[in-house]
């Protein structure tokens, strides 16, 4: 049987983590990322697979976009694993083009704490 109180609490935590992820990406917040990325975190982004340390180095660099916003968030809690599917919009600094991308982040509850264990963020494409 599903514990709706626990699920509601977990959902709120995951919503906050998703918002923190987006905010930290926009504003180079390596410290905040280091608080919720699992030690064994991996991400597929810009045609490469990066581990936690490589991603934190990547995030520390100036962001090539502005106005990052999240839309259409769908959080699915599957026992001690949660999938977050969503869409982001942004504007690239180099050319001012409005773009969007879909992403999926995977969280696992470890020792009572949700940690991001994996992410997949395909390259953004121009908004039609």
C-alpha positions as CSV (number, residue, x, y, z in Angstrom):
1,X,0.0,0.0,0.0
2,X,1.2,3.5,-0.8
3,X,1.8,6.0,2.0
4,X,0.3,9.2,0.6
5,X,1.7,11.4,3.4
6,X,5.2,10.1,2.7
7,X,4.6,10.4,-1.1
8,X,3.4,14.0,-0.7
9,X,6.4,14.9,1.4
10,X,8.8,13.2,-1.1
11,X,7.0,14.9,-4.0
12,X,7.6,18.3,-2.3
13,X,11.3,17.5,-1.7
14,X,11.7,16.4,-5.3
15,X,10.0,19.5,-6.6
16,X,12.4,21.7,-4.6
17,X,15.4,19.7,-5.8
18,X,14.3,20.1,-9.4
19,X,14.0,23.8,-8.9
20,X,17.4,24.0,-7.2
21,X,18.9,22.0,-10.0
22,X,17.6,24.5,-12.6
23,X,18.6,27.6,-10.5
24,X,22.0,26.1,-9.8
25,X,22.6,25.5,-13.5
26,X,21.7,29.1,-14.4
27,X,23.8,30.6,-11.7
28,X,26.9,28.3,-11.5
29,X,26.0,27.2,-8.0
30,X,28.5,24.4,-7.6
31,X,28.1,24.4,-3.9
32,X,24.4,23.6,-4.1
33,X,24.9,21.0,-6.7
34,X,27.5,19.2,-4.6
35,X,24.8,18.9,-1.8
36,X,22.4,16.8,-3.8
37,X,24.4,15.1,-6.6
38,X,25.3,11.5,-5.6
39,X,28.9,10.5,-5.4
40,X,28.3,8.1,-8.3
41,X,26.3,10.7,-10.3
42,X,26.6,10.6,-14.1
43,X,25.1,12.9,-16.8
44,X,24.8,12.7,-20.5
45,X,25.0,16.2,-21.9
46,X,26.4,17.9,-25.0
47,X,27.2,14.5,-26.6
48,X,29.4,13.3,-23.6
49,X,29.0,11.3,-20.4
50,X,30.4,13.1,-17.4
51,X,30.9,12.0,-13.8
52,X,30.1,14.1,-10.8
53,X,33.5,15.9,-10.6
54,X,33.5,16.6,-14.4
55,X,30.0,18.0,-14.2
56,X,30.8,20.2,-11.2
57,X,33.7,21.6,-13.2
58,X,31.4,22.1,-16.2
59,X,28.9,24.0,-14.0
60,X,31.6,26.3,-12.6
61,X,32.2,27.7,-16.1
62,X,30.1,30.7,-17.3
63,X,26.8,29.6,-18.6
64,X,26.2,30.1,-22.3
65,X,22.6,31.0,-21.8
66,X,20.2,33.2,-19.8
67,X,16.5,33.1,-18.8
68,X,16.6,29.3,-18.0
69,X,13.0,28.3,-17.1
70,X,11.4,24.9,-16.4
71,X,8.0,23.8,-17.8
72,X,5.8,20.7,-17.9
73,X,7.4,19.0,-14.9
74,X,6.3,15.4,-14.3
75,X,7.7,13.7,-11.2
76,X,7.2,9.9,-10.9
77,X,8.1,8.3,-7.6
78,X,8.8,4.5,-8.0
79,X,9.6,3.3,-4.5
80,X,13.1,4.6,-3.7
81,X,13.7,5.9,-7.2
82,X,12.1,9.0,-8.8
83,X,12.2,10.2,-12.4
84,X,11.7,13.9,-13.2
85,X,10.8,14.6,-16.8
86,X,10.5,18.2,-17.9
87,X,11.2,20.9,-20.5
88,X,13.4,23.9,-20.2
89,X,13.5,27.1,-22.2
90,X,16.5,29.4,-22.5
91,X,18.1,32.1,-24.6
92,X,21.6,31.5,-25.9
93,X,24.0,34.4,-25.2
94,X,26.1,33.9,-28.4
95,X,23.2,34.6,-30.8
96,X,20.1,35.4,-28.7
97,X,18.2,32.4,-30.1
98,X,15.3,31.1,-27.9
99,X,15.7,27.4,-27.4
100,X,14.2,24.5,-25.5
101,X,15.2,21.0,-24.4
102,X,13.6,18.0,-22.7
103,X,15.4,16.3,-19.8
104,X,15.1,13.4,-17.4
105,X,16.8,13.4,-14.0
106,X,16.9,10.3,-11.8
107,X,16.9,10.5,-8.0
108,X,17.3,7.7,-5.5
109,X,16.4,7.8,-1.8
110,X,19.6,6.8,0.0
111,X,19.7,6.7,3.8
112,X,16.5,8.8,3.9
113,X,17.8,11.5,1.5
114,X,17.0,12.0,-2.2
115,X,20.1,12.2,-4.3
116,X,20.4,12.8,-8.0
117,X,22.1,9.8,-9.4
118,X,21.8,10.4,-13.2
119,X,20.6,13.0,-15.7
120,X,20.1,13.1,-19.4
121,X,20.0,16.6,-21.0
122,X,20.0,16.6,-24.8
123,X,21.2,19.7,-26.6
124,X,18.6,22.5,-26.8
125,X,17.0,23.2,-30.2
126,X,15.5,26.4,-31.5
127,X,11.9,27.1,-30.5
128,X,9.7,26.8,-33.6
